[in-house]
Amino acid sequence: MGYHTITMWSATIGDDRLINEDQLIANATRSVQPQQIVLGHANLPPITHCFDQLLGIIASRNLQPVTLAGVFS
């Protein structure tokens, strides 16, 4: 990927396995905080069903999602 710095995430929304939408939102509510690198996989159906709620959590906290490329640039 071209990154020259080892980067670890500090939180996760727990979607590395199949969880229901309520669990995913609860994980996101706990994990999405300022200055956190939150890991999300977005490869299982529940996240597509609650994407607007995830965006709402981010917006309500006045946060801006960025990619790792954006962090390192």
mmCIF file of the N, C-alpha and C atoms, coordinates in Angstrom:
data_MODEL
# 
_entry.id   MODEL 
# 
loop_
_atom_site.group_PDB 
_atom_site.id 
_atom_site.type_symbol 
_atom_site.label_atom_id 
_atom_site.label_alt_id 
_atom_site.label_comp_id 
_atom_site.label_asym_id 
_atom_site.label_entity_id 
_atom_site.label_seq_id 
_atom_site.pdbx_PDB_ins_code 
_atom_site.Cartn_x 
_atom_site.Cartn_y 
_atom_site.Cartn_z 
_atom_site.occupancy 
_atom_site.B_iso_or_equiv 
_atom_site.pdbx_formal_charge 
_atom_site.auth_seq_id 
_atom_site.auth_comp_id 
_atom_site.auth_asym_id 
_atom_site.auth_atom_id 
_atom_site.pdbx_PDB_model_num 
ATOM 1   N N  . MET A 1 1  ? 0.814   -1.191  0.000  1.00 0.00 ? 1  MET A N  1 
ATOM 2   C CA . MET A 1 1  ? 0.000   0.000   0.000  1.00 0.00 ? 1  MET A CA 1 
ATOM 3   C C  . MET A 1 1  ? 0.861   1.260   0.000  1.00 0.00 ? 1  MET A C  1 
ATOM 4   N N  . GLY A 1 2  ? 2.135   1.137   0.248  1.00 0.00 ? 2  GLY A N  1 
ATOM 5   C CA . GLY A 1 2  ? 3.010   2.291   0.219  1.00 0.00 ? 2  GLY A CA 1 
ATOM 6   C C  . GLY A 1 2  ? 3.166   3.015   1.533  1.00 0.00 ? 2  GLY A C  1 
ATOM 7   N N  . TYR A 1 3  ? 2.561   2.532   2.602  1.00 0.00 ? 3  TYR A N  1 
ATOM 8   C CA . TYR A 1 3  ? 2.713   3.180   3.905  1.00 0.00 ? 3  TYR A CA 1 
ATOM 9   C C  . TYR A 1 3  ? 4.071   2.822   4.492  1.00 0.00 ? 3  TYR A C  1 
ATOM 10  N N  . HIS A 1 4  ? 4.712   3.803   5.090  1.00 0.00 ? 4  HIS A N  1 
ATOM 11  C CA . HIS A 1 4  ? 6.031   3.591   5.689  1.00 0.00 ? 4  HIS A CA 1 
ATOM 12  C C  . HIS A 1 4  ? 5.984   3.648   7.211  1.00 0.00 ? 4  HIS A C  1 
ATOM 13  N N  . THR A 1 5  ? 4.769   3.693   7.758  1.00 0.00 ? 5  THR A N  1 
ATOM 14  C CA . THR A 1 5  ? 4.580   3.758   9.199  1.00 0.00 ? 5  THR A CA 1 
ATOM 15  C C  . THR A 1 5  ? 3.643   2.637   9.624  1.00 0.00 ? 5  THR A C  1 
ATOM 16  N N  . ILE A 1 6  ? 4.007   1.925   10.664 1.00 0.00 ? 6  ILE A N  1 
ATOM 17  C CA . ILE A 1 6  ? 3.114   0.902   11.199 1.00 0.00 ? 6  ILE A CA 1 
ATOM 18  C C  . ILE A 1 6  ? 1.976   1.609   11.924 1.00 0.00 ? 6  ILE A C  1 
ATOM 19  N N  . THR A 1 7  ? 0.772   1.217   11.600 1.00 0.00 ? 7  THR A N  1 
ATOM 20  C CA . THR A 1 7  ? -0.397  1.863   12.182 1.00 0.00 ? 7  THR A CA 1 
ATOM 21  C C  . THR A 1 7  ? -1.314  0.799   12.766 1.00 0.00 ? 7  THR A C  1 
ATOM 22  N N  . MET A 1 8  ? -1.751  1.017   13.970 1.00 0.00 ? 8  MET A N  1 
ATOM 23  C CA . MET A 1 8  ? -2.678  0.107   14.626 1.00 0.00 ? 8  MET A CA 1 
ATOM 24  C C  . MET A 1 8  ? -3.996  0.835   14.848 1.00 0.00 ? 8  MET A C  1 
ATOM 25  N N  . TRP A 1 9  ? -5.092  0.117   14.755 1.00 0.00 ? 9  TRP A N  1 
ATOM 26  C CA . TRP A 1 9  ? -6.364  0.733   15.053 1.00 0.00 ? 9  TRP A CA 1 
ATOM 27  C C  . TRP A 1 9  ? -6.552  0.754   16.560 1.00 0.00 ? 9  TRP A C  1 
ATOM 28  N N  . SER A 1 10 ? -7.371  1.686   17.002 1.00 0.00 ? 10 SER A N  1 
ATOM 29  C CA . SER A 1 10 ? -7.609  1.829   18.435 1.00 0.00 ? 10 SER A CA 1 
ATOM 30  C C  . SER A 1 10 ? -9.018  1.421   18.833 1.00 0.00 ? 10 SER A C  1 
ATOM 31  N N  . ALA A 1 11 ? -9.864  1.157   17.850 1.00 0.00 ? 11 ALA A N  1 
ATOM 32  C CA . ALA A 1 11 ? -11.240 0.742   18.121 1.00 0.00 ? 11 ALA A CA 1 
ATOM 33  C C  . ALA A 1 11 ? -11.775 0.015   16.891 1.00 0.00 ? 11 ALA A C  1 
ATOM 34  N N  . THR A 1 12 ? -12.872 -0.699  17.080 1.00 0.00 ? 12 THR A N  1 
ATOM 35  C CA . THR A 1 12 ? -13.487 -1.415  15.970 1.00 0.00 ? 12 THR A CA 1 
ATOM 36  C C  . THR A 1 12 ? -15.003 -1.374  16.114 1.00 0.00 ? 12 THR A C  1 
ATOM 37  N N  . ILE A 1 13 ? -15.700 -1.480  14.980 1.00 0.00 ? 13 ILE A N  1 
ATOM 38  C CA . ILE A 1 13 ? -17.151 -1.586  15.043 1.00 0.00 ? 13 ILE A CA 1 
ATOM 39  C C  . ILE A 1 13 ? -17.590 -3.055  15.075 1.00 0.00 ? 13 ILE A C  1 
ATOM 40  N N  . GLY A 1 14 ? -16.626 -3.946  15.092 1.00 0.00 ? 14 GLY A N  1 
ATOM 41  C CA . GLY A 1 14 ? -16.917 -5.362  15.311 1.00 0.00 ? 14 GLY A CA 1 
ATOM 42  C C  . GLY A 1 14 ? -17.545 -6.088  14.145 1.00 0.00 ? 14 GLY A C  1 
ATOM 43  N N  . ASP A 1 15 ? -17.394 -5.544  12.948 1.00 0.00 ? 15 ASP A N  1 
ATOM 44  C CA . ASP A 1 15 ? -18.031 -6.189  11.803 1.00 0.00 ? 15 ASP A CA 1 
ATOM 45  C C  . ASP A 1 15 ? -17.104 -7.154  11.063 1.00 0.00 ? 15 ASP A C  1 
ATOM 46  N N  . ASP A 1 16 ? -16.102 -7.670  11.763 1.00 0.00 ? 16 ASP A N  1 
ATOM 47  C CA . ASP A 1 16 ? -15.251 -8.704  11.171 1.00 0.00 ? 16 ASP A CA 1 
ATOM 48  C C  . ASP A 1 16 ? -15.961 -10.061 11.183 1.00 0.00 ? 16 ASP A C  1 
ATOM 49  N N  . ARG A 1 17 ? -17.070 -10.127 11.904 1.00 0.00 ? 17 ARG A N  1 
ATOM 50  C CA . ARG A 1 17 ? -17.917 -11.314 11.932 1.00 0.00 ? 17 ARG A CA 1 
ATOM 51  C C  . ARG A 1 17 ? -19.355 -10.827 11.794 1.00 0.00 ? 17 ARG A C  1 
ATOM 52  N N  . LEU A 1 18 ? -20.256 -11.728 11.548 1.00 0.00 ? 18 LEU A N  1 
ATOM 53  C CA . LEU A 1 18 ? -21.652 -11.353 11.366 1.00 0.00 ? 18 LEU A CA 1 
ATOM 54  C C  . LEU A 1 18 ? -22.280 -11.014 12.717 1.00 0.00 ? 18 LEU A C  1 
ATOM 55  N N  . ILE A 1 19 ? -22.655 -9.761  12.888 1.00 0.00 ? 19 ILE A N  1 
ATOM 56  C CA . ILE A 1 19 ? -23.376 -9.308  14.076 1.00 0.00 ? 19 ILE A CA 1 
ATOM 57  C C  . ILE A 1 19 ? -24.637 -8.605  13.592 1.00 0.00 ? 19 ILE A C  1 
ATOM 58  N N  . ASN A 1 20 ? -25.587 -8.419  14.489 1.00 0.00 ? 20 ASN A N  1 
ATOM 59  C CA . ASN A 1 20 ? -26.808 -7.749  14.048 1.00 0.00 ? 20 ASN A CA 1 
ATOM 60  C C  . ASN A 1 20 ? -26.613 -6.230  14.071 1.00 0.00 ? 20 ASN A C  1 
ATOM 61  N N  . GLU A 1 21 ? -27.584 -5.534  13.511 1.00 0.00 ? 21 GLU A N  1 
ATOM 62  C CA . GLU A 1 21 ? -27.470 -4.089  13.364 1.00 0.00 ? 21 GLU A CA 1 
ATOM 63  C C  . GLU A 1 21 ? -27.383 -3.376  14.711 1.00 0.00 ? 21 GLU A C  1 
ATOM 64  N N  . ASP A 1 22 ? -28.144 -3.845  15.693 1.00 0.00 ? 22 ASP A N  1 
ATOM 65  C CA . ASP A 1 22 ? -28.098 -3.207  17.018 1.00 0.00 ? 22 ASP A CA 1 
ATOM 66  C C  . ASP A 1 22 ? -26.715 -3.329  17.643 1.00 0.00 ? 22 ASP A C  1 
ATOM 67  N N  . GLN A 1 23 ? -26.079 -4.485  17.491 1.00 0.00 ? 23 GLN A N  1 
ATOM 68  C CA . GLN A 1 23 ? -24.728 -4.676  18.026 1.00 0.00 ? 23 GLN A CA 1 
ATOM 69  C C  . GLN A 1 23 ? -23.740 -3.755  17.314 1.00 0.00 ? 23 GLN A C  1 
ATOM 70  N N  . LEU A 1 24 ? -23.885 -3.651  15.998 1.00 0.00 ? 24 LEU A N  1 
ATOM 71  C CA . LEU A 1 24 ? -22.978 -2.812  15.222 1.00 0.00 ? 24 LEU A CA 1 
ATOM 72  C C  . LEU A 1 24 ? -23.101 -1.352  15.641 1.00 0.00 ? 24 LEU A C  1 
ATOM 73  N N  . ILE A 1 25 ? -24.324 -0.867  15.808 1.00 0.00 ? 25 ILE A N  1 
ATOM 74  C CA . ILE A 1 25 ? -24.537 0.527   16.223 1.00 0.00 ? 25 ILE A CA 1 
ATOM 75  C C  . ILE A 1 25 ? -24.010 0.741   17.642 1.00 0.00 ? 25 ILE A C  1 
ATOM 76  N N  . ALA A 1 26 ? -24.227 -0.218  18.532 1.00 0.00 ? 26 ALA A N  1 
ATOM 77  C CA . ALA A 1 26 ? -23.702 -0.097  19.898 1.00 0.00 ? 26 ALA A CA 1 
ATOM 78  C C  . ALA A 1 26 ? -22.176 -0.035  19.883 1.00 0.00 ? 26 ALA A C  1 
ATOM 79  N N  . ASN A 1 27 ? -21.544 -0.874  19.074 1.00 0.00 ? 27 ASN A N  1 
ATOM 80  C CA . ASN A 1 27 ? -20.078 -0.851  18.960 1.00 0.00 ? 27 ASN A CA 1 
ATOM 81  C C  . ASN A 1 27 ? -19.606 0.487   18.403 1.00 0.00 ? 27 ASN A C  1 
ATOM 82  N N  . ALA A 1 28 ? -20.295 0.990   17.387 1.00 0.00 ? 28 ALA A N  1 
ATOM 83  C CA . ALA A 1 28 ? -19.905 2.261   16.785 1.00 0.00 ? 28 ALA A CA 1 
ATOM 84  C C  . ALA A 1 28 ? -20.089 3.412   17.772 1.00 0.00 ? 28 ALA A C  1 
ATOM 85  N N  . THR A 1 29 ? -21.176 3.382   18.526 1.00 0.00 ? 29 THR A N  1 
ATOM 86  C CA . THR A 1 29 ? -21.427 4.429   19.515 1.00 0.00 ? 29 THR A CA 1 
ATOM 87  C C  . THR A 1 29 ? -20.298 4.487   20.530 1.00 0.00 ? 29 THR A C  1 
ATOM 88  N N  . ARG A 1 30 ? -19.792 3.343   20.907 1.00 0.00 ? 30 ARG A N  1 
ATOM 89  C CA . ARG A 1 30 ? -18.692 3.264   21.876 1.00 0.00 ? 30 ARG A CA 1 
ATOM 90  C C  . ARG A 1 30 ? -17.350 3.616   21.226 1.00 0.00 ? 30 ARG A C  1 
ATOM 91  N N  . SER A 1 31 ? -17.153 3.220   19.983 1.00 0.00 ? 31 SER A N  1 
ATOM 92  C CA . SER A 1 31 ? -15.828 3.302   19.355 1.00 0.00 ? 31 SER A CA 1 
ATOM 93  C C  . SER A 1 31 ? -15.541 4.589   18.611 1.00 0.00 ? 31 SER A C  1 
ATOM 94  N N  . VAL A 1 32 ? -16.546 5.185   18.017 1.00 0.00 ? 32 VAL A N  1 
ATOM 95  C CA . VAL A 1 32 ? -16.322 6.369   17.183 1.00 0.00 ? 32 VAL A CA 1 
ATOM 96  C C  . VAL A 1 32 ? -16.138 7.581   18.095 1.00 0.00 ? 32 VAL A C  1 
ATOM 97  N N  . GLN A 1 33 ? -14.880 7.939   18.295 1.00 0.00 ? 33 GLN A N  1 
ATOM 98  C CA . GLN A 1 33 ? -14.481 9.043   19.173 1.00 0.00 ? 33 GLN A CA 1 
ATOM 99  C C  . GLN A 1 33 ? -13.382 9.844   18.471 1.00 0.00 ? 33 GLN A C  1 
ATOM 100 N N  . PRO A 1 34 ? -13.185 11.086  18.880 1.00 0.00 ? 34 PRO A N  1 
ATOM 101 C CA . PRO A 1 34 ? -12.115 11.883  18.277 1.00 0.00 ? 34 PRO A CA 1 
ATOM 102 C C  . PRO A 1 34 ? -10.750 11.198  18.398 1.00 0.00 ? 34 PRO A C  1 
ATOM 103 N N  . GLN A 1 35 ? -9.946  11.362  17.368 1.00 0.00 ? 35 GLN A N  1 
ATOM 104 C CA . GLN A 1 35 ? -8.564  10.886  17.320 1.00 0.00 ? 35 GLN A CA 1 
ATOM 105 C C  . GLN A 1 35 ? -8.421  9.366   17.375 1.00 0.00 ? 35 GLN A C  1 
ATOM 106 N N  . GLN A 1 36 ? -9.472  8.652   17.048 1.00 0.00 ? 36 GLN A N  1 
ATOM 107 C CA . GLN A 1 36 ? -9.420  7.193   17.041 1.00 0.00 ? 36 GLN A CA 1 
ATOM 108 C C  . GLN A 1 36 ? -9.304  6.678   15.609 1.00 0.00 ? 36 GLN A C  1 
ATOM 109 N N  . ILE A 1 37 ? -8.567  5.626   15.435 1.00 0.00 ? 37 ILE A N  1 
ATOM 110 C CA . ILE A 1 37 ? -8.567  4.901   14.162 1.00 0.00 ? 37 ILE A CA 1 
ATOM 111 C C  . ILE A 1 37 ? -9.502  3.725   14.374 1.00 0.00 ? 37 ILE A C  1 
ATOM 112 N N  . VAL A 1 38 ? -10.663 3.804   13.753 1.00 0.00 ? 38 VAL A N  1 
ATOM 113 C CA . VAL A 1 38 ? -11.712 2.811   13.951 1.00 0.00 ? 38 VAL A CA 1 
ATOM 114 C C  . VAL A 1 38 ? -11.728 1.863   12.757 1.00 0.00 ? 38 VAL A C  1 
ATOM 115 N N  . LEU A 1 39 ? -11.567 0.590   13.053 1.00 0.00 ? 39 LEU A N  1 
ATOM 116 C CA . LEU A 1 39 ? -11.538 -0.431  12.017 1.00 0.00 ? 39 LEU A CA 1 
ATOM 117 C C  . LEU A 1 39 ? -12.954 -0.873  11.690 1.00 0.00 ? 39 LEU A C  1 
ATOM 118 N N  . GLY A 1 40 ? -13.266 -0.859  10.412 1.00 0.00 ? 40 GLY A N  1 
ATOM 119 C CA . GLY A 1 40 ? -14.536 -1.377  9.913  1.00 0.00 ? 40 GLY A CA 1 
ATOM 120 C C  . GLY A 1 40 ? -14.292 -2.122  8.621  1.00 0.00 ? 40 GLY A C  1 
ATOM 121 N N  . HIS A 1 41 ? -14.989 -3.211  8.438  1.00 0.00 ? 41 HIS A N  1 
ATOM 122 C CA . HIS A 1 41 ? -14.767 -4.028  7.254  1.00 0.00 ? 41 HIS A CA 1 
ATOM 123 C C  . HIS A 1 41 ? -15.767 -3.754  6.138  1.00 0.00 ? 41 HIS A C  1 
ATOM 124 N N  . ALA A 1 42 ? -16.997 -3.463  6.506  1.00 0.00 ? 42 ALA A N  1 
ATOM 125 C CA . ALA A 1 42 ? -18.036 -3.113  5.532  1.00 0.00 ? 42 ALA A CA 1 
ATOM 126 C C  . ALA A 1 42 ? -18.244 -4.188  4.474  1.00 0.00 ? 42 ALA A C  1 
ATOM 127 N N  . ASN A 1 43 ? -18.092 -5.450  4.857  1.00 0.00 ? 43 ASN A N  1 
ATOM 128 C CA . ASN A 1 43 ? -18.240 -6.511  3.860  1.00 0.00 ? 43 ASN A CA 1 
ATOM 129 C C  . ASN A 1 43 ? -19.361 -7.487  4.189  1.00 0.00 ? 43 ASN A C  1 
ATOM 130 N N  . LEU A 1 44 ? -20.171 -7.171  5.197  1.00 0.00 ? 44 LEU A N  1 
ATOM 131 C CA . LEU A 1 44 ? -21.306 -8.019  5.546  1.00 0.00 ? 44 LEU A CA 1 
ATOM 132 C C  . LEU A 1 44 ? -22.577 -7.163  5.549  1.00 0.00 ? 44 LEU A C  1 
ATOM 133 N N  . PRO A 1 45 ? -23.714 -7.753  5.269  1.00 0.00 ? 45 PRO A N  1 
ATOM 134 C CA . PRO A 1 45 ? -24.956 -6.988  5.074  1.00 0.00 ? 45 PRO A CA 1 
ATOM 135 C C  . PRO A 1 45 ? -25.364 -6.025  6.185  1.00 0.00 ? 45 PRO A C  1 
ATOM 136 N N  . PRO A 1 46 ? -25.189 -6.318  7.477  1.00 0.00 ? 46 PRO A N  1 
ATOM 137 C CA . PRO A 1 46 ? -25.705 -5.370  8.480  1.00 0.00 ? 46 PRO A CA 1 
ATOM 138 C C  . PRO A 1 46 ? -25.200 -3.939  8.314  1.00 0.00 ? 46 PRO A C  1 
ATOM 139 N N  . ILE A 1 47 ? -23.968 -3.763  7.912  1.00 0.00 ? 47 ILE A N  1 
ATOM 140 C CA . ILE A 1 47 ? -23.462 -2.385  7.803  1.00 0.00 ? 47 ILE A CA 1 
ATOM 141 C C  . ILE A 1 47 ? -24.180 -1.613  6.704  1.00 0.00 ? 47 ILE A C  1 
ATOM 142 N N  . THR A 1 48 ? -24.592 -2.307  5.661  1.00 0.00 ? 48 THR A N  1 
ATOM 143 C CA . THR A 1 48 ? -25.308 -1.607  4.587  1.00 0.00 ? 48 THR A CA 1 
ATOM 144 C C  . THR A 1 48 ? -26.698 -1.176  5.035  1.00 0.00 ? 48 THR A C  1 
ATOM 145 N N  . HIS A 1 49 ? -27.244 -1.861  6.031  1.00 0.00 ? 49 HIS A N  1 
ATOM 146 C CA . HIS A 1 49 ? -28.581 -1.527  6.520  1.00 0.00 ? 49 HIS A CA 1 
ATOM 147 C C  . HIS A 1 49 ? -28.568 -0.387  7.531  1.00 0.00 ? 49 HIS A C  1 
ATOM 148 N N  . CYS A 1 50 ? -27.428 -0.112  8.133  1.00 0.00 ? 50 CYS A N  1 
ATOM 149 C CA . CYS A 1 50 ? -27.394 0.946   9.158  1.00 0.00 ? 50 CYS A CA 1 
ATOM 150 C C  . CYS A 1 50 ? -26.333 1.996   8.849  1.00 0.00 ? 50 CYS A C  1 
ATOM 151 N N  . PHE A 1 51 ? -25.949 2.098   7.597  1.00 0.00 ? 51 PHE A N  1 
ATOM 152 C CA . PHE A 1 51 ? -24.919 3.064   7.210  1.00 0.00 ? 51 PHE A CA 1 
ATOM 153 C C  . PHE A 1 51 ? -25.328 4.490   7.572  1.00 0.00 ? 51 PHE A C  1 
ATOM 154 N N  . ASP A 1 52 ? -26.609 4.834   7.356  1.00 0.00 ? 52 ASP A N  1 
ATOM 155 C CA . ASP A 1 52 ? -27.066 6.186   7.699  1.00 0.00 ? 52 ASP A CA 1 
ATOM 156 C C  . ASP A 1 52 ? -26.947 6.461   9.192  1.00 0.00 ? 52 ASP A C  1 
ATOM 157 N N  . GLN A 1 53 ? -27.205 5.450   10.017 1.00 0.00 ? 53 GLN A N  1 
ATOM 158 C CA . GLN A 1 53 ? -27.051 5.620   11.469 1.00 0.00 ? 53 GLN A CA 1 
ATOM 159 C C  . GLN A 1 53 ? -25.586 5.840   11.832 1.00 0.00 ? 53 GLN A C  1 
ATOM 160 N N  . LEU A 1 54 ? -24.685 5.136   11.160 1.00 0.00 ? 54 LEU A N  1 
ATOM 161 C CA . LEU A 1 54 ? -23.254 5.329   11.410 1.00 0.00 ? 54 LEU A CA 1 
ATOM 162 C C  . LEU A 1 54 ? -22.832 6.744   11.038 1.00 0.00 ? 54 LEU A C  1 
ATOM 163 N N  . LEU A 1 55 ? -23.309 7.219   9.895  1.00 0.00 ? 55 LEU A N  1 
ATOM 164 C CA . LEU A 1 55 ? -23.005 8.592   9.498  1.00 0.00 ? 55 LEU A CA 1 
ATOM 165 C C  . LEU A 1 55 ? -23.571 9.587   10.499 1.00 0.00 ? 55 LEU A C  1 
ATOM 166 N N  . GLY A 1 56 ? -24.739 9.277   11.067 1.00 0.00 ? 56 GLY A N  1 
ATOM 167 C CA . GLY A 1 56 ? -25.341 10.139  12.070 1.00 0.00 ? 56 GLY A CA 1 
ATOM 168 C C  . GLY A 1 56 ? -24.496 10.231  13.332 1.00 0.00 ? 56 GLY A C  1 
ATOM 169 N N  . ILE A 1 57 ? -23.928 9.105   13.751 1.00 0.00 ? 57 ILE A N  1 
ATOM 170 C CA . ILE A 1 57 ? -23.041 9.112   14.926 1.00 0.00 ? 57 ILE A CA 1 
ATOM 171 C C  . ILE A 1 57 ? -21.834 10.007  14.667 1.00 0.00 ? 57 ILE A C  1 
ATOM 172 N N  . ILE A 1 58 ? -21.254 9.849   13.499 1.00 0.00 ? 58 ILE A N  1 
ATOM 173 C CA . ILE A 1 58 ? -20.081 10.650  13.122 1.00 0.00 ? 58 ILE A CA 1 
ATOM 174 C C  . ILE A 1 58 ? -20.447 12.133  13.088 1.00 0.00 ? 58 ILE A C  1 
ATOM 175 N N  . ALA A 1 59 ? -21.555 12.461  12.441 1.00 0.00 ? 59 ALA A N  1 
ATOM 176 C CA . ALA A 1 59 ? -21.964 13.865  12.312 1.00 0.00 ? 59 ALA A CA 1 
ATOM 177 C C  . ALA A 1 59 ? -22.319 14.476  13.665 1.00 0.00 ? 59 ALA A C  1 
ATOM 178 N N  . SER A 1 60 ? -22.987 13.707  14.525 1.00 0.00 ? 60 SER A N  1 
ATOM 179 C CA . SER A 1 60 ? -23.400 14.242  15.823 1.00 0.00 ? 60 SER A CA 1 
ATOM 180 C C  . SER A 1 60 ? -22.212 14.584  16.711 1.00 0.00 ? 60 SER A C  1 
ATOM 181 N N  . ARG A 1 61 ? -21.074 14.004  16.410 1.00 0.00 ? 61 ARG A N  1 
ATOM 182 C CA . ARG A 1 61 ? -19.862 14.267  17.197 1.00 0.00 ? 61 ARG A CA 1 
ATOM 183 C C  . ARG A 1 61 ? -18.915 15.228  16.481 1.00 0.00 ? 61 ARG A C  1 
ATOM 184 N N  . ASN A 1 62 ? -19.403 15.795  15.380 1.00 0.00 ? 62 ASN A N  1 
ATOM 185 C CA . ASN A 1 62 ? -18.617 16.747  14.578 1.00 0.00 ? 62 ASN A CA 1 
ATOM 186 C C  . ASN A 1 62 ? -17.276 16.156  14.153 1.00 0.00 ? 62 ASN A C  1 
ATOM 187 N N  . LEU A 1 63 ? -17.300 14.885  13.775 1.00 0.00 ? 63 LEU A N  1 
ATOM 188 C CA . LEU A 1 63 ? -16.077 14.212  13.327 1.00 0.00 ? 63 LEU A CA 1 
ATOM 189 C C  . LEU A 1 63 ? -16.037 14.160  11.814 1.00 0.00 ? 63 LEU A C  1 
ATOM 190 N N  . GLN A 1 64 ? -14.861 13.988  11.284 1.00 0.00 ? 64 GLN A N  1 
ATOM 191 C CA . GLN A 1 64 ? -14.681 13.855  9.845  1.00 0.00 ? 64 GLN A CA 1 
ATOM 192 C C  . GLN A 1 64 ? -13.917 12.574  9.561  1.00 0.00 ? 64 GLN A C  1 
ATOM 193 N N  . PRO A 1 65 ? -14.542 11.628  8.856  1.00 0.00 ? 65 PRO A N  1 
ATOM 194 C CA . PRO A 1 65 ? -13.808 10.410  8.503  1.00 0.00 ? 65 PRO A CA 1 
ATOM 195 C C  . PRO A 1 65 ? -12.698 10.729  7.505  1.00 0.00 ? 65 PRO A C  1 
ATOM 196 N N  . VAL A 1 66 ? -11.572 10.089  7.687  1.00 0.00 ? 66 VAL A N  1 
ATOM 197 C CA . VAL A 1 66 ? -10.460 10.216  6.751  1.00 0.00 ? 66 VAL A CA 1 
ATOM 198 C C  . VAL A 1 66 ? -9.872  8.827   6.505  1.00 0.00 ? 66 VAL A C  1 
ATOM 199 N N  . THR A 1 67 ? -9.226  8.680   5.403  1.00 0.00 ? 67 THR A N  1 
ATOM 200 C CA . THR A 1 67 ? -8.506  7.446   5.113  1.00 0.00 ? 67 THR A CA 1 
ATOM 201 C C  . THR A 1 67 ? -7.105  7.523   5.718  1.00 0.00 ? 67 THR A C  1 
ATOM 202 N N  . LEU A 1 68 ? -6.443  6.406   5.797  1.00 0.00 ? 68 LEU A N  1 
ATOM 203 C CA . LEU A 1 68 ? -5.051  6.440   6.269  1.00 0.00 ? 68 LEU A CA 1 
ATOM 204 C C  . LEU A 1 68 ? -4.189  7.280   5.325  1.00 0.00 ? 68 LEU A C  1 
ATOM 205 N N  . ALA A 1 69 ? -4.483  7.211   4.043  1.00 0.00 ? 69 ALA A N  1 
ATOM 206 C CA . ALA A 1 69 ? -3.734  8.038   3.092  1.00 0.00 ? 69 ALA A CA 1 
ATOM 207 C C  . ALA A 1 69 ? -3.891  9.518   3.450  1.00 0.00 ? 69 ALA A C  1 
ATOM 208 N N  . GLY A 1 70 ? -5.088  9.901   3.861  1.00 0.00 ? 70 GLY A N  1 
ATOM 209 C CA . GLY A 1 70 ? -5.328  11.288  4.257  1.00 0.00 ? 70 GLY A CA 1 
ATOM 210 C C  . GLY A 1 70 ? -4.601  11.658  5.533  1.00 0.00 ? 70 GLY A C  1 
ATOM 211 N N  . VAL A 1 71 ? -4.506  10.729  6.452  1.00 0.00 ? 71 VAL A N  1 
ATOM 212 C CA . VAL A 1 71 ? -3.798  10.967  7.706  1.00 0.00 ? 71 VAL A CA 1 
ATOM 213 C C  . VAL A 1 71 ? -2.316  11.203  7.447  1.00 0.00 ? 71 VAL A C  1 
ATOM 214 N N  . PHE A 1 72 ? -1.740  10.406  6.561  1.00 0.00 ? 72 PHE A N  1 
ATOM 215 C CA . PHE A 1 72 ? -0.304  10.473  6.323  1.00 0.00 ? 72 PHE A CA 1 
ATOM 216 C C  . PHE A 1 72 ? 0.102   11.533  5.318  1.00 0.00 ? 72 PHE A C  1 
ATOM 217 N N  . SER A 1 73 ? -0.848  12.168  4.652  1.00 0.00 ? 73 SER A N  1 
ATOM 218 C CA . SER A 1 73 ? -0.468  13.161  3.631  1.00 0.00 ? 73 SER A CA 1 
ATOM 219 C C  . SER A 1 73 ? -0.271  14.527  4.217  1.00 0.00 ? 73 SER A C  1 
# 
